[in-house]
Amino acid sequence: MSERLIDILVTSFPRILTQGLLMTIPLTVLSFALALVIAMACAMVQIADIKGLRQVVRFYIWLIRGTPLLVQLYLVYFGLPDLGIILPAFPCAVFVFALNEGAYCAETMRAAIESVPKGQLEAGYCVGMSYFQTMRRIILPQAFRTAFPPLSNSLISMLKDTSLAANITLTEMFMTAQRVAGRTYEHLALYAEVALIYLIFCTVITRLQAMGEKRLKRMNGGDVIRA
């Protein structure tokens, strides 16, 4: 490895890492938090079998899961201006990533809620709880323990997918690496460097996931359901 290449990598590493901490991580956290809200709402609508709304939710899930994330980004960022709706790159990315991930997480939450024995709901009614009280105090805590591992995997997947935001001019880690590579022509080394940083971030999330599963296992009396 030449001295020039080493100097490029050493100089670019903090720049790429900084964009990861200031752009990629906030984008991931905000998008995933909103995705969980969407997922919970969609799952509850399906479980409660609310007529009309259930069909809307199923259509949303079918549409989002059946179209590529990159196409969704282009449709919102480059397509909506034709209708007079212009979104800056960061809010657009948060909106699209949340909608996309929300559809997948909705199915995860629905399956997790349905895995809880129906007798638990009936037991809540027997002690005088309402439907929402039973869901909040009995059903959802158990469902969350079931859903935690696949939701963590979805978070890792979303973190990696944020690299697609470079296509709508958002200056995150991948775009930063692209700019440096375009100036220095050291594409292999720089893309390997950004891949390493993504790997570091994903490893941290994986460790947090393991810690979370152990905590949930202790809270659940030693039995946590793994996906």
N, C-alpha and C positions, 0 to 999 in steps of 0.2 A: 504494500500500500504506500503510495507516494506521500511525501510531506504535504503537498498541495491538497490532496484528498482528505488527509487527516485534519488539516486546518479548516477545510470546508465543513466537515462533519462536526467538529468541535464548536465552530461558530454557529452552525445552523441548529444544533440540538436545543440550546436554550430558547431560540426563537420559536421552534416548532412546539416545544413543551409549553411555553408561555401561552401560545394560542390554544393549546389543548386545555389548559387550566382556565383560561379566560373566556373561551368560546365553546369548545367541544363539550366540556363537562357541564357548564350551565345549560347548553342546548339539550343535552341528554337528560339532565335532572328535570328541567321544566317540561319537556315533552313527555317524559315518562309519568310525571306526577299528573299531568292533564289526561294522559292515556288511561291511568288507573281510575280517574273519576268517570271518564266515558265508559270504561269497561264495567265498572260497578253498576252504573245506571242501566246499561244495556243488559247486563246479566239479571238485574232485579226485574226489569220489564219482562224478560223472557220467562223467568221463574214464576212471576205473578200472573203470566199469561194475559196481559192487558190487551184486549182486542184493538186492532188498529195500530197501536204503538208497537206491538210485537212484530207485525209485518214490516213496519218501517225499520225496526232494528235488524231484522233478518236481511232486508234488502241492503242496508248499509254494510253489514258484515260481508255479504256476498259480493258487493261491488268493490269494497276495499281489498279484500283478500284475492280478488280475481284480476286485479290490475297492478302493474309494477309500481314500486315506490318512486322510482325515478320519473315515470310518466306522471304520477300524481304531483310531484314537485314542479315539473314543467307546466302542467295544466294550471296550477294555482299561480305560480310566479309569472309565467309568460303568457298564459291564456286569459286570466281574469282581467288584465288591463284592457282587453278588447271590449269588456263590459263596463269599463270605467272604474274597476276595483283594482287598486294598486297597493300591494303589501311590500314593505321593506323585507330584505332577505331573511333577517333573523326571525321576526314574527311569522313569516311565511313558513320557514323551516319548522318552527315549533308547532304551528297549526297542522301542517301536513304529517309530521312524524307522530303527533299525538293522535290524529285521526287514524293513521295507518296502524300504529301499535295498539290503539284502543280496540280495534276490531279483533285482533288476535287475542288480546288479554280478556276480552269479553267472553270468548269461548272457554278460556282457561277458568275464569271465575264461575261461569255457568256450570261447567263440569264439576268444579270443586264444591259448589253449593249443593248440586244434585247428589254428590257422593255422601253427604251427611244423611243418615237414616231419617226417614219421614217421621218416625216416632218422636224425634227430638222436637219437631214443630208442635206435634200434638201434646207433648209434655208441657211445653210452654203455655199452650192454651189452658191446660188443666190447672195450672197455678195462677191463672188470671192475667197472664201477659197478653198484650195485643200482638198482632202479626209483626209489626215493626220492632217492638220490644224483643220478641222472640228471635227475630233475625239478627238484631244488633247484639244481643247478649249471649245467644246460644249458637245459632247457625253460622253466622259470619266468622266468629273466632275459630271455629273448627275448619271452616272452608278455607280460611286464610292459611292455616298450617298446611293444608293440602296443596294450596296454590303457590306457596312461597317458592319452592324450587323452580317450577316452570316460569314464574314471573321474574325470578332472578336471571334465568337464561334469556328471557325477552329483553331485560335491561342490557345485558351484555351484547345481544344482537343489535339493539338500537344504538349503543355506543359506536359500534363499528359502522352502522348504516349512516351515521352522521357525516361520514366522508362524502356522501352523495350531495351534501349541501354545497360543496364546492362548485357544483354545476349551476347553481343559481347565484353565483358570485359571493357567497358567504366565505369570509376569510377564516376558515378553521385550520386544523392541523394539516390536512391533506393539501389544501390550496397553498398554504405556506411552503410546504415541501415542493409543490409544483413550481412555484415562482423561483425558488432557489435553484431547482434543477434546470429550469429554463435559462437561467443566467449562467450557471456553471457547467451544464451539460454532463453532470454526474448523476444520471438518473437512477442507476442501479443502487448505488450507495445511499442516496438520499431517500429513495422509496423504502429501502430496507430499514433505514433509520426511523422513518415515521411508522413503519410496521412494528418496530420494536417498542415505540412509545404506546401505540395502541395495545400491544401485548401487555405492557406494564399496567396500564389502566384496567384491562380486563382481568388481569391476575389479582389486582387489589379487590375488584368486585367479587371475584370468585372466593377470595379469602373471607370477605365480609359475608358472603352467602353461607359459607361453611359455619362461621360463627353464629349467624342467625339461625341456622338449622339446629345447631346444638342447643341454643337458648330455647327455641320452640320445643325441642325434644324434652328438655327438662320441665318446661311448663306443662307439657302434655303427658306427664307421667311416664316418659321414656318411650313413647310411641308416636313418631311423626311419620305421616304417609309421604313417601317419595314418589315423584313423577317418573 
